[in-house]
Amino acid sequence: MTPAYVVKLHNSFTRRLDVLEPIVPGQVGVYCCGPTVYDTQHIGNFKTFIFEDVLVRTLRFAGYKVKHVMNITDVGHLTSDADEGEDKMIVAMRREGKSAQQIADFYTAKFFEDWDKLNLVRPDVVAKATQHIPEMIALIQVLEKRGFAYASGGNIYFNVAKFKPYGRLAGLDLKKLKAGARVNVDANKKNPYDFVLWFTKSKFAGQEMLWESPWGTGYPGWHIECSAMSMKYLGEQFDIHCGGADHIPVHHTNEIAQSEAATGKKWVSIWMHSQFMMQNQEKMSKSKGGFMILDDLIQHSYEPACYRMLLLGSHYRSHLNFSWEAMDNAKRNLEKLKNLVLSLKEETLKSGQAAAQDPDSDSLDQFRNAICDDLNTPQALAHMWKIAADKDLSSAQRLGLLLTMDRVFGLGMDTWEAGSEEIPAEVQDLATRRDAARREKNWAEADRLRQEISALGYLVEDSAQGAVLKKMG
């Protein structure tokens, strides 16, 4: 298949806009660093996930066949992102008095509940770290055989001095870095920037999740997880690797080192990174406290699509400072767009027409050029509003164009119906949670949520697309 459009993307590795040229023509392999499931993901985390969703939607819009792989980290991610501190799962176990498996299962389910509320397309492959231990062990063994790994203090480390291009993604020069200048020195390491491939039980006695390995009972380091899982599903070389900008100096730098050391090949063609959601001029993060989750927005009467609209108005490579004023503006824009789409649907229905299935390509050119130019969503939105106001186009044409553009925006325009905007966000949230409970065959929870919805004055009718809500009386 030959893609219809040229896509240019900012490559963090080359520090320029690169034309996407897939390894396999017409097909794109995309790997995204997923959540560490020790707590609810905050809206800053979802800034990255929504950017990745827009990327995948854009590639498919441009005519590519995409294989989207995302990991779930349920072991090995330490509180420092490097080799210091505790496994985040242990921190959560102590906080909540639950097992590691209970913690992982609960927060994975919560993550995908929020994912669905935000109308993100599910990845083609969701890979849990704990289900890929054999692949990680095998990759470490390859690194040992090639002379890039060594044992010290009971752990297996990657020797960064053996990998000459180390640090190119982050612009690091290993020769100029001094021990202790930017990292805590581990006496077991030959170089302070060496990193753990496999921890033994001796490293953290409180670790609950342990596996047998050639080096003793233990568990994997965080970085080896993504290398092993991405190569299992996308091969030793693939097209795009995504994540937050905070992953550049440590996690992604170490992923490149171990992957290319193991294969002797260039691993990833294009690296893409989303900048931070800011709060009070600082990066929103759990470690600093004060972070906000999607449920907080819903409780403030913002439906999830409002947050998506907020992010679409800012480029993914720009910092975005969260404010309630910005959310109010996004809410007004979403309501304006909903009213327009509903009006066009009504006019089209009355005229006996249907939304144009193949809308005028000339009208889409500017939108297409913007979105295929490093996902320029602010410009793409501007072109959307221009088309929406173009009275030279029929209602059917405008509706068709808006629905086509929403294949990238992901606001869910095709599901908007008259009256749906009047349903409170709290009720919509309960309905979404009930849909999730039904998918998991948790009938008792689904029934309890139905009763909550009824108490708020709404009836629930089940359909193949999910719950349909109707006001009582």
Order of alpha helices (4+ residues) and beta strands (2+ residues): beta-beta-beta-alpha-beta-alpha-alpha-beta-alpha-beta-beta-beta-beta-alpha-beta-alpha-beta-beta-beta-alpha-alpha-beta-alpha-alpha-alpha-alpha-alpha-alpha-beta-beta
